[in-house]
Amino acid sequence: MQKPQSVTNAVLAIWANIALFTLIAVIDKQTGAMKSGEFMSTLVANAIICVVPYKISAGRNWARYVYAILMALSIALMLGGETFGITKLALIMSYLTLPLQAWIMYCLFRSNSGAWFAARIRD
């Protein structure tokens, strides 16, 4: 079974989101809004998160659930007011990318996407 376009689009959107927040970290570091330790921690976290879209693209069902859990936790914390340590630019972009996150979840959990992931489990 061929990978659905919805999965390909979701993976590209995840990569774009990672790149966007890495760029925001660089901007925050350059403007002094983020300290060196926080900057390095952000880069390491983003590097670790890069495993998820790679594994989603490879058809690993667990990776789409890990991504869903990470997004649900980050959105719950953000909407719950737990924004300590997040720069203003990152917080603004987090709110602005909420529709993108919803669209990614829709793409990853569509029926044709689910069928593709299920077929990959049997392979």
N, CA and C atoms as an extended XYZ file, in Angstrom:
369
Properties=species:S:1:pos:R:3:atomname:S:1:resname:S:1:resid:I:1 pbc="F F F"
N         0.844       -1.180        0.000 N   MET     1
C         0.000        0.000        0.000 CA  MET     1
C         0.887        1.242        0.000 C   MET     1
N         0.564        2.196       -0.838 N   GLN     2
C         1.340        3.423       -0.951 CA  GLN     2
C         0.976        4.402        0.169 C   GLN     2
N         1.977        5.148        0.606 N   LYS     3
C         1.766        6.126        1.670 CA  LYS     3
C         0.748        7.162        1.202 C   LYS     3
N        -0.294        7.422        2.011 N   PRO     4
C        -1.282        8.431        1.637 CA  PRO     4
C        -0.673        9.836        1.613 C   PRO     4
N        -1.194       10.655        0.745 N   GLN     5
C        -0.730       12.040        0.650 CA  GLN     5
C        -0.942       12.785        1.965 C   GLN     5
N        -1.986       12.409        2.707 N   SER     6
C        -2.254       13.078        3.985 CA  SER     6
C        -1.109       12.867        4.972 C   SER     6
N        -0.510       11.683        4.971 N   VAL     7
C         0.631       11.405        5.867 CA  VAL     7
C         1.843       12.208        5.406 C   VAL     7
N         2.085       12.219        4.096 N   THR     8
C         3.208       13.001        3.555 CA  THR     8
C         3.053       14.474        3.902 C   THR     8
N         1.845       15.001        3.740 N   ASN     9
C         1.595       16.413        4.057 CA  ASN     9
C         1.776       16.694        5.544 C   ASN     9
N         1.298       15.778        6.384 N   ALA    10
C         1.448       15.963        7.832 CA  ALA    10
C         2.917       15.965        8.231 C   ALA    10
N         3.691       15.050        7.667 N   VAL    11
C         5.121       14.981        7.983 CA  VAL    11
C         5.831       16.265        7.544 C   VAL    11
N         5.510       16.755        6.362 N   LEU    12
C         6.107       18.020        5.906 CA  LEU    12
C         5.732       19.176        6.828 C   LEU    12
N         4.490       19.187        7.285 N   ALA    13
C         4.049       20.241        8.203 CA  ALA    13
C         4.761       20.137        9.555 C   ALA    13
N         4.994       18.923       10.012 N   ILE    14
C         5.729       18.736       11.272 CA  ILE    14
C         7.158       19.245       11.118 C   ILE    14
N         7.810       18.894        9.996 N   TRP    15
C         9.176       19.388        9.757 CA  TRP    15
C         9.191       20.915        9.702 C   TRP    15
N         8.208       21.509        9.035 N   ALA    16
C         8.132       22.969        8.951 CA  ALA    16
C         7.941       23.573       10.333 C   ALA    16
N         7.129       22.939       11.159 N   ASN    17
C         6.891       23.425       12.519 CA  ASN    17
C         8.170       23.356       13.358 C   ASN    17
N         8.898       22.257       13.234 N   ILE    18
C        10.171       22.125       13.955 CA  ILE    18
C        11.142       23.211       13.491 C   ILE    18
N        11.224       23.414       12.177 N   ALA    19
C        12.120       24.440       11.628 CA  ALA    19
C        11.716       25.825       12.115 C   ALA    19
N        10.414       26.101       12.139 N   LEU    20
C         9.924       27.409       12.595 CA  LEU    20
C        10.328       27.669       14.040 C   LEU    20
N        10.117       26.692       14.900 N   PHE    21
C        10.433       26.910       16.308 CA  PHE    21
C        11.943       26.908       16.568 C   PHE    21
N        12.715       26.256       15.715 N   THR    22
C        14.172       26.366       15.808 CA  THR    22
C        14.604       27.772       15.405 C   THR    22
N        14.006       28.299       14.350 N   LEU    23
C        14.294       29.671       13.922 CA  LEU    23
C        13.910       30.672       15.006 C   LEU    23
N        12.781       30.463       15.631 N   ILE    24
C        12.357       31.344       16.728 CA  ILE    24
C        13.360       31.293       17.869 C   ILE    24
N        13.887       30.112       18.169 N   ALA    25
C        14.898       29.990       19.223 CA  ALA    25
C        16.150       30.779       18.857 C   ALA    25
N        16.554       30.703       17.596 N   VAL    26
C        17.727       31.468       17.146 CA  VAL    26
C        17.463       32.965       17.277 C   VAL    26
N        16.292       33.409       16.867 N   ILE    27
C        15.929       34.829       16.985 CA  ILE    27
C        15.916       35.247       18.444 C   ILE    27
N        15.301       34.427       19.296 N   ASP    28
C        15.251       34.744       20.724 CA  ASP    28
C        16.637       34.795       21.340 C   ASP    28
N        17.526       33.911       20.903 N   LYS    29
C        18.908       33.916       21.408 CA  LYS    29
C        19.618       35.196       20.966 C   LYS    29
N        19.430       35.568       19.690 N   GLN    30
C        20.096       36.757       19.154 CA  GLN    30
C        19.583       38.042       19.791 C   GLN    30
N        18.317       38.073       20.145 N   THR    31
C        17.746       39.284       20.747 CA  THR    31
C        17.942       39.334       22.256 C   THR    31
N        18.448       38.257       22.830 N   GLY    32
C        18.682       38.223       24.264 CA  GLY    32
C        17.485       37.756       25.068 C   GLY    32
N        16.410       37.351       24.403 N   ALA    33
C        15.225       36.874       25.106 CA  ALA    33
C        15.433       35.470       25.677 C   ALA    33
N        16.461       34.784       25.179 N   MET    34
C        16.747       33.422       25.624 CA  MET    34
C        18.226       33.319       25.985 C   MET    34
N        18.509       32.691       27.110 N   LYS    35
C        19.892       32.505       27.549 CA  LYS    35
C        20.517       31.318       26.817 C   LYS    35
N        21.821       31.225       26.882 N   SER    36
C        22.550       30.166       26.167 CA  SER    36
C        22.121       28.767       26.581 C   SER    36
N        21.929       28.543       27.877 N   GLY    37
C        21.519       27.229       28.358 CA  GLY    37
C        20.142       26.847       27.846 C   GLY    37
N        19.229       27.801       27.873 N   GLU    38
C        17.874       27.545       27.354 CA  GLU    38
C        17.922       27.274       25.857 C   GLU    38
N        18.774       28.024       25.166 N   PHE    39
C        18.912       27.854       23.724 CA  PHE    39
C        19.413       26.452       23.395 C   PHE    39
N        20.434       26.009       24.097 N   MET    40
C        20.974       24.666       23.852 CA  MET    40
C        19.942       23.592       24.192 C   MET    40
N        19.210       23.786       25.277 N   SER    41
C        18.165       22.829       25.649 CA  SER    41
C        17.090       22.754       24.573 C   SER    41
N        16.722       23.909       24.029 N   THR    42
C        15.725       23.948       22.956 CA  THR    42
C        16.226       23.220       21.728 C   THR    42
N        17.493       23.441       21.363 N   LEU    43
C        18.053       22.761       20.196 CA  LEU    43
C        18.115       21.250       20.396 C   LEU    43
N        18.494       20.824       21.580 N   VAL    44
C        18.557       19.384       21.870 CA  VAL    44
C        17.148       18.785       21.825 C   VAL    44
N        16.167       19.473       22.416 N   ALA    45
C        14.787       18.983       22.392 CA  ALA    45
C        14.271       18.885       20.955 C   ALA    45
N        14.552       19.907       20.149 N   ASN    46
C        14.122       19.880       18.749 CA  ASN    46
C        14.799       18.747       17.988 C   ASN    46
N        16.061       18.501       18.285 N   ALA    47
C        16.775       17.404       17.626 CA  ALA    47
C        16.153       16.058       17.986 C   ALA    47
N        15.784       15.885       19.238 N   ILE    48
C        15.150       14.637       19.664 CA  ILE    48
C        13.774       14.488       19.009 C   ILE    48
N        13.036       15.582       18.935 N   ILE    49
C        11.707       15.553       18.328 CA  ILE    49
C        11.784       15.218       16.839 C   ILE    49
N        12.919       15.474       16.210 N   CYS    50
C        13.090       15.152       14.784 CA  CYS    50
C        12.930       13.666       14.498 C   CYS    50
N        13.092       12.836       15.504 N   VAL    51
C        12.912       11.399       15.317 CA  VAL    51
C        11.449       11.086       14.975 C   VAL    51
N        10.528       11.834       15.546 N   VAL    52
C         9.105       11.529       15.396 CA  VAL    52
C         8.626       11.638       13.944 C   VAL    52
N         8.829       12.766       13.231 N   PRO    53
C         8.355       12.785       11.846 CA  PRO    53
C         9.087       11.773       10.958 C   PRO    53
N        10.336       11.513       11.270 N   TYR    54
C        11.081       10.495       10.521 CA  TYR    54
C        10.414        9.127       10.666 C   TYR    54
N        10.063        8.785       11.894 N   LYS    55
C         9.427        7.486       12.149 CA  LYS    55
C         7.990        7.448       11.617 C   LYS    55
N         7.276        8.577       11.685 N   ILE    56
C         5.933        8.628       11.106 CA  ILE    56
C         6.016        8.356        9.614 C   ILE    56
N         6.963        8.999        8.956 N   SER    57
C         7.140        8.816        7.521 CA  SER    57
C         7.494        7.372        7.168 C   SER    57
N         8.155        6.694        8.088 N   ALA    58
C         8.524        5.296        7.875 CA  ALA    58
C         7.368        4.344        8.191 C   ALA    58
N         6.249        4.898        8.646 N   GLY    59
C         5.074        4.071        8.894 CA  GLY    59
C         4.971        3.494       10.288 C   GLY    59
N         5.685        4.061       11.226 N   ARG    60
C         5.630        3.576       12.604 CA  ARG    60
C         4.411        4.170       13.307 C   ARG    60
N         3.449        3.322       13.592 N   ASN    61
C         2.190        3.758       14.195 CA  ASN    61
C         2.410        4.411       15.559 C   ASN    61
N         3.346        3.882       16.335 N   TRP    62
C         3.600        4.433       17.663 CA  TRP    62
C         4.031        5.894       17.566 C   TRP    62
N         4.716        6.268       16.478 N   ALA    63
C         5.237        7.632       16.357 CA  ALA    63
C         4.112        8.648       16.206 C   ALA    63
N         3.055        8.285       15.485 N   ARG    64
C         1.954        9.250       15.356 CA  ARG    64
C         1.236        9.424       16.685 C   ARG    64
N         1.177        8.365       17.501 N   TYR    65
C         0.577        8.502       18.826 CA  TYR    65
C         1.481        9.304       19.763 C   TYR    65
N         2.778        9.106       19.670 N   VAL    66
C         3.707        9.915       20.466 CA  VAL    66
C         3.546       11.384       20.095 C   VAL    66
N         3.465       11.673       18.797 N   TYR    67
C         3.283       13.061       18.361 CA  TYR    67
C         1.960       13.617       18.894 C   TYR    67
N         0.908       12.841       18.815 N   ALA    68
C        -0.397       13.288       19.312 CA  ALA    68
C        -0.348       13.585       20.810 C   ALA    68
N         0.312       12.726       21.564 N   ILE    69
C         0.423       12.936       23.014 CA  ILE    69
C         1.250       14.182       23.311 C   ILE    69
N         2.373       14.348       22.611 N   LEU    70
C         3.209       15.535       22.826 CA  LEU    70
C         2.440       16.813       22.509 C   LEU    70
N         1.697       16.802       21.420 N   MET    71
C         0.919       17.985       21.046 CA  MET    71
C        -0.203       18.244       22.041 C   MET    71
N        -0.885       17.192       22.476 N   ALA    72
C        -1.963       17.362       23.450 CA  ALA    72
C        -1.433       17.933       24.766 C   ALA    72
N        -0.290       17.425       25.205 N   LEU    73
C         0.303       17.936       26.448 CA  LEU    73
C         0.740       19.393       26.306 C   LEU    73
N         1.389       19.708       25.195 N   SER    74
C         1.862       21.091       25.028 CA  SER    74
C         0.693       22.063       24.882 C   SER    74
N        -0.355       21.662       24.192 N   ILE    75
C        -1.533       22.533       24.042 CA  ILE    75
C        -2.254       22.686       25.379 C   ILE    75
N        -2.377       21.588       26.128 N   ALA    76
C        -3.024       21.662       27.441 CA  ALA    76
C        -2.250       22.583       28.383 C   ALA    76
N        -0.929       22.468       28.383 N   LEU    77
C        -0.115       23.345       29.231 CA  LEU    77
C        -0.237       24.800       28.799 C   LEU    77
N        -0.206       25.019       27.492 N   MET    78
C        -0.285       26.379       26.976 CA  MET    78
C        -1.638       27.007       27.300 C   MET    78
N        -2.708       26.287       27.030 N   LEU    79
C        -4.042       26.826       27.292 CA  LEU    79
C        -4.341       26.906       28.789 C   LEU    79
N        -3.646       26.089       29.572 N   GLY    80
C        -3.805       26.130       31.021 CA  GLY    80
C        -2.999       27.234       31.681 C   GLY    80
N        -2.236       27.973       30.892 N   GLY    81
C        -1.479       29.099       31.431 CA  GLY    81
C        -0.081       28.759       31.898 C   GLY    81
N         0.362       27.534       31.692 N   GLU    82
C         1.711       27.135       32.099 CA  GLU    82
C         2.705       27.524       31.006 C   GLU    82
N         3.065       28.793       30.977 N   THR    83
C         3.963       29.294       29.938 CA  THR    83
C         5.280       29.787       30.516 C   THR    83
N         5.603       29.371       31.724 N   PHE    84
C         6.836       29.795       32.357 CA  PHE    84
C         8.031       29.348       31.526 C   PHE    84
N         8.914       30.276       31.247 N   GLY    85
C        10.128       29.958       30.508 CA  GLY    85
C         9.993       30.043       29.003 C   GLY    85
N         8.803       30.301       28.515 N   ILE    86
C         8.596       30.424       27.076 CA  ILE    86
C         8.684       31.903       26.708 C   ILE    86
N         9.444       32.190       25.673 N   THR    87
C         9.564       33.583       25.252 CA  THR    87
C         8.258       34.054       24.614 C   THR    87
N         8.094       35.364       24.555 N   LYS    88
C         6.863       35.925       23.984 CA  LYS    88
C         6.674       35.514       22.531 C   LYS    88
N         7.760       35.537       21.756 N   LEU    89
C         7.667       35.164       20.352 CA  LEU    89
C         7.254       33.699       20.204 C   LEU    89
N         7.838       32.827       20.990 N   ALA    90
C         7.487       31.403       20.928 CA  ALA    90
C         6.040       31.182       21.361 C   ALA    90
N         5.587       31.920       22.366 N   LEU    91
C         4.208       31.782       22.829 CA  LEU    91
C         3.220       32.254       21.767 C   LEU    91
N         3.520       33.377       21.141 N   ILE    92
C         2.653       33.888       20.075 CA  ILE    92
C         2.575       32.885       18.930 C   ILE    92
N         3.725       32.351       18.525 N   MET    93
C         3.736       31.378       17.426 CA  MET    93
C         3.041       30.079       17.828 C   MET    93
N         3.111       29.722       19.097 N   SER    94
C         2.408       28.524       19.559 CA  SER    94
C         0.905       28.684       19.370 C   SER    94
N         0.402       29.856       19.719 N   TYR    95
C        -1.029       30.117       19.525 CA  TYR    95
C        -1.376       30.176       18.038 C   TYR    95
N        -0.529       30.800       17.251 N   LEU    96
C        -0.804       30.930       15.820 CA  LEU    96
C        -0.738       29.592       15.071 C   LEU    96
N         0.029       28.654       15.593 N   THR    97
C         0.147       27.362       14.916 CA  THR    97
C        -0.859       26.318       15.422 C   THR    97
N        -1.750       26.699       16.314 N   LEU    98
C        -2.764       25.749       16.779 CA  LEU    98
C        -3.595       25.171       15.628 C   LEU    98
N        -4.045       25.983       14.657 N   PRO    99
C        -4.779       25.389       13.526 CA  PRO    99
C        -3.914       24.399       12.729 C   PRO    99
N        -2.631       24.690       12.599 N   LEU   100
C        -1.728       23.771       11.913 CA  LEU   100
C        -1.648       22.445       12.665 C   LEU   100
N        -1.553       22.516       13.984 N   GLN   101
C        -1.491       21.289       14.787 CA  GLN   101
C        -2.765       20.464       14.627 C   GLN   101
N        -3.906       21.143       14.602 N   ALA   102
C        -5.180       20.444       14.411 CA  ALA   102
C        -5.214       19.769       13.040 C   ALA   102
N        -4.730       20.466       12.027 N   TRP   103
C        -4.709       19.911       10.676 CA  TRP   103
C        -3.769       18.698       10.597 C   TRP   103
N        -2.622       18.779       11.251 N   ILE   104
C        -1.683       17.649       11.285 CA  ILE   104
C        -2.350       16.433       11.926 C   ILE   104
N        -3.032       16.653       13.042 N   MET   105
C        -3.723       15.539       13.700 CA  MET   105
C        -4.786       14.945       12.776 C   MET   105
N        -5.525       15.805       12.102 N   TYR   106
C        -6.541       15.326       11.157 CA  TYR   106
C        -5.895       14.454       10.079 C   TYR   106
N        -4.798       14.931        9.524 N   CYS   107
C        -4.114       14.176        8.460 CA  CYS   107
C        -3.578       12.841        8.962 C   CYS   107
N        -3.017       12.825       10.145 N   LEU   108
C        -2.419       11.602       10.675 CA  LEU   108
C        -3.447       10.560       11.094 C   LEU   108
N        -4.648       11.009       11.431 N   PHE   109
C        -5.636       10.077       11.955 CA  PHE   109
C        -6.852        9.904       11.039 C   PHE   109
N        -6.716       10.304        9.769 N   ARG   110
C        -7.757       10.013        8.785 CA  ARG   110
C        -7.833        8.512        8.574 C   ARG   110
N        -8.943        8.048        8.055 N   SER   111
C        -9.116        6.598        7.883 CA  SER   111
C        -8.085        6.010        6.914 C   SER   111
N        -7.783        6.721        5.824 N   ASN   112
C        -6.793        6.177        4.885 CA  ASN   112
C        -5.398        6.156        5.504 C   ASN   112
N        -5.111        7.125        6.365 N   SER   113
C        -3.824        7.126        7.063 CA  SER   113
C        -3.759        5.954        8.038 C   SER   113
N        -4.841        5.759        8.776 N   GLY   114
C        -4.894        4.645        9.717 CA  GLY   114
C        -4.725        3.299        9.027 C   GLY   114
N        -5.338        3.154        7.854 N   ALA   115
C        -5.207        1.908        7.097 CA  ALA   115
C        -3.764        1.687        6.659 C   ALA   115
N        -3.092        2.767        6.264 N   TRP   116
C        -1.689        2.643        5.839 CA  TRP   116
C        -0.810        2.240        7.014 C   TRP   116
N        -1.010        2.881        8.172 N   PHE   117
C        -0.221        2.514        9.349 CA  PHE   117
C        -0.508        1.069        9.756 C   PHE   117
N        -1.755        0.656        9.683 N   ALA   118
C        -2.122       -0.723       10.040 CA  ALA   118
C        -1.459       -1.711        9.077 C   ALA   118
N        -1.423       -1.381        7.790 N   ALA   119
C        -0.784       -2.256        6.812 CA  ALA   119
C         0.715       -2.341        7.065 C   ALA   119
N         1.322       -1.263        7.527 N   ARG   120
C         2.759       -1.257        7.811 CA  ARG   120
C         3.068       -2.144        9.018 C   ARG   120
N         2.152       -2.261        9.962 N   ILE   121
C         2.362       -3.121       11.127 CA  ILE   121
C         2.458       -4.577       10.684 C   ILE   121
N         1.637       -4.947        9.721 N   ARG   122
C         1.608       -6.332        9.248 CA  ARG   122
C         2.805       -6.667        8.361 C   ARG   122
N         3.452       -5.647        7.799 N   ASP   123
C         4.601       -5.891        6.905 CA  ASP   123
C         5.804       -6.399        7.651 C   ASP   123
